[in-house]
Amino acid sequence: MSQQYQHGVLFYHNHSGINDIHQGLGDVTKALTQLCKHVSIQLSESEGDIIDYCESIKAKRYSDDVDVLFILGGDGTVNELINGVMQHDLKLPIGIIPGGTFNDFTKTLNLSPKHDEASQQLLQARPTTYDVIKVNDTYALNFVGLGLIVQNAKNVQAGNKDLFGKLSYIGSTMKTLIHPTSFDYELTVDGETWTGSTAMIIIANGPFIGGSRIPMTDLNPSDGYLDMFVFKKKDFSILNDIFKQRDSMNWNHMTKGIKHALAQKISLSTNQSMDVDIDGEIALSTPLDIEVMPRAVELLTLPAEDTSK
């Protein structure tokens, strides 16, 4: 096949979840050189490097012919690239190659969780537009959460995520559910005010969080809306609601423990400052001003009919 792109830049860092990052880079570039005439491999040594490289690409200081970006990493690394693209208004397609624990948004893109298989699948992938979440002055691709989801992340960090991977999340989730912390909130959801007490609020763009699918069958990351979930209960009875499949039209009718709303703009304050998880990274604290940026980024997506190939 002839190369579709002139010059692709592949970002990575040495703390990727891939055991042998240099072997992984070889696997990935073998595929990308079939997609691009020229591939630059760019190491990100420190947090913020990818955003700086995006600024250089926009100003054409990096090169004057870059027409596609790739990221090899987990959800947090992907988030940094999304922020670089959004902050510097880079209108370039992005190929996401999994290199973390959960790689949630690669599932949305119908890509394999294995970096070598996913990079090969990019040869058949098509640029597709997706919404982005703006949170105060930063951006998220997948979700924003506070409460239990932050407790869970902190419990994992207190252990050793690198050694135990997904198993650490399972044990941490059980610990978090046994000892939840509730908080008072005030939400303004497209002009409507909500108040109450909860153990967790999640505002989702993508349908996968922490390796699991949100049980809403019509959640769509390209519909111009965010899906907000307010957990009204804080004990194990909530698990029944978590695993029950339903669509947005009958969610609140069928679900007693989790309230759902579609929203374009959300303001959120809490009775005390709360840490906030953005795409798997604890990066902000309340209060928050959140809005959807419709079809703001273009991601290489494998058509559903090709997922078995």
KAKAUR-V721793 format. One record per residue. N is the residue number from 0. SS is DSSP state (h for helix, s for strand, l for the rest). OMEGA is omega in radians with two decimals (none if undefined). Layout:
N,SS,OMEGA
N,SS,OMEGA
This chain:
0,l,3.09
1,l,-3.11
2,l,-3.11
3,l,-3.03
4,s,-3.14
5,s,-3.02
6,s,3.07
7,s,3.06
8,s,3.13
9,s,3.10
10,s,3.06
11,s,2.94
12,l,-3.01
13,l,-3.12
14,l,3.06
15,l,3.11
16,l,3.10
17,l,-3.06
18,l,3.12
19,l,-3.03
20,h,-3.10
21,h,3.02
22,h,3.11
23,h,3.09
24,h,3.09
25,h,3.12
26,h,-3.06
27,h,-3.08
28,h,3.05
29,h,3.11
30,h,-3.03
31,h,3.10
32,h,3.01
33,h,-3.09
34,h,-3.05
35,s,3.06
36,s,-3.09
37,s,3.10
38,s,3.01
39,s,3.11
40,s,-3.00
41,s,3.08
42,s,2.99
43,l,-3.05
44,l,-3.08
45,l,3.07
46,l,-3.12
47,l,-3.14
48,h,-3.08
49,h,3.10
50,h,3.11
51,h,3.11
52,h,3.09
53,h,3.08
54,h,3.13
55,h,3.12
56,h,3.12
57,h,-3.11
58,l,-3.13
59,l,3.01
60,l,3.13
61,l,3.08
62,l,-3.10
63,l,-3.07
64,l,3.13
65,l,-3.13
66,l,3.05
67,s,3.12
68,s,3.08
69,s,3.09
70,s,3.06
71,s,-3.10
72,s,3.13
73,l,-3.03
74,h,3.14
75,h,3.11
76,h,3.07
77,h,3.13
78,h,3.14
79,h,3.10
80,h,3.10
81,h,3.11
82,h,3.10
83,h,-3.13
84,h,-3.11
85,h,-3.09
86,h,-3.05
87,l,3.02
88,l,3.11
89,l,-3.13
90,l,-3.12
91,l,3.05
92,s,-3.09
93,s,3.00
94,s,-3.12
95,s,-3.13
96,s,-2.99
97,s,3.10
98,l,-3.12
99,l,-3.09
100,l,-3.06
101,l,3.12
102,l,-2.97
103,h,-3.02
104,h,3.06
105,h,3.06
106,h,3.10
107,h,-3.13
108,l,3.12
109,l,-3.11
110,l,3.09
111,l,3.05
112,l,3.13
113,l,-3.01
114,h,-3.11
115,h,3.11
116,h,-3.13
117,h,-3.14
118,h,3.05
119,h,3.13
120,h,3.12
121,h,3.12
122,h,3.11
123,h,-3.07
124,l,-3.12
125,s,3.07
126,s,-3.11
127,s,-3.10
128,s,-3.14
129,s,3.04
130,s,3.04
131,s,3.08
132,s,2.97
133,s,-3.10
134,s,-3.00
135,l,-3.11
136,l,3.13
137,s,-3.04
138,s,3.06
139,s,3.10
140,l,-2.93
141,l,-3.07
142,s,2.97
143,s,-3.12
144,s,3.03
145,s,-3.08
146,s,-3.08
147,h,-3.06
148,h,3.08
149,h,3.05
150,h,-3.12
151,h,-3.13
152,h,3.14
153,h,3.08
154,h,3.10
155,h,-3.12
156,h,3.12
157,h,3.06
158,l,-3.12
159,l,-3.11
160,h,-3.09
161,h,-3.10
162,h,-2.96
163,h,3.05
164,l,-3.04
165,h,3.14
166,h,3.13
167,h,3.14
168,h,3.14
169,h,3.13
170,h,-3.14
171,h,3.13
172,h,3.13
173,h,3.10
174,h,-3.11
175,h,-3.14
176,h,3.13
177,h,-3.09
178,l,-3.13
179,l,3.07
180,l,3.13
181,l,3.14
182,s,3.08
183,s,-3.09
184,s,2.92
185,s,-3.13
186,s,2.90
187,s,-3.02
188,s,-3.08
189,l,3.07
190,l,3.14
191,s,-3.09
192,s,3.04
193,s,3.00
194,s,3.11
195,s,3.10
196,s,-3.08
197,s,3.02
198,l,-3.12
199,s,2.97
200,s,3.08
201,s,3.05
202,s,-2.96
203,s,2.93
204,l,3.10
205,l,-3.07
206,l,-3.11
207,s,3.07
208,s,3.11
209,l,3.10
210,l,-3.11
211,s,-3.14
212,s,2.99
213,l,-3.01
214,l,3.04
215,s,-2.94
216,l,-3.08
217,l,3.07
218,l,-2.97
219,l,-3.11
220,l,3.13
221,l,-3.03
222,l,-3.14
223,l,3.12
224,l,2.98
225,s,3.09
226,s,-3.12
227,s,-3.14
228,s,3.08
229,s,-3.07
230,s,-3.02
231,l,3.12
232,l,-3.08
233,l,3.10
234,l,-3.03
235,l,3.10
236,l,3.14
237,h,-3.13
238,h,3.10
239,h,3.13
240,h,-3.11
241,h,-3.04
242,l,-3.08
243,l,-3.13
244,l,3.05
245,s,3.11
246,l,-3.04
247,l,-3.09
248,l,-3.09
249,l,-3.10
250,h,-3.05
251,h,3.08
252,h,-3.07
253,h,-2.95
254,l,-3.13
255,l,-3.00
256,l,-3.07
257,s,3.11
258,s,-3.08
259,s,3.00
260,s,2.95
261,s,-3.08
262,s,3.01
263,l,3.09
264,s,-3.12
265,s,2.94
266,s,-3.04
267,s,3.01
268,s,-3.13
269,s,-3.08
270,l,3.00
271,l,-3.11
272,l,-3.10
273,l,3.01
274,s,-3.05
275,s,3.09
276,s,3.11
277,s,3.13
278,l,3.07
279,l,3.12
280,s,3.08
281,s,-2.88
282,s,-3.06
283,s,2.99
284,s,3.14
285,l,0.16
286,l,-3.09
287,s,2.90
288,s,-2.98
289,s,3.02
290,s,3.10
291,s,3.03
292,s,-2.98
293,s,3.03
294,s,-2.99
295,s,3.14
296,s,-3.13
297,s,-3.09
298,s,3.11
299,s,-3.01
300,s,3.09
301,l,3.08
302,l,-3.05
303,h,-3.11
304,h,-3.11
305,h,-3.01
306,l,-3.13
307,l,-3.07
308,l,none
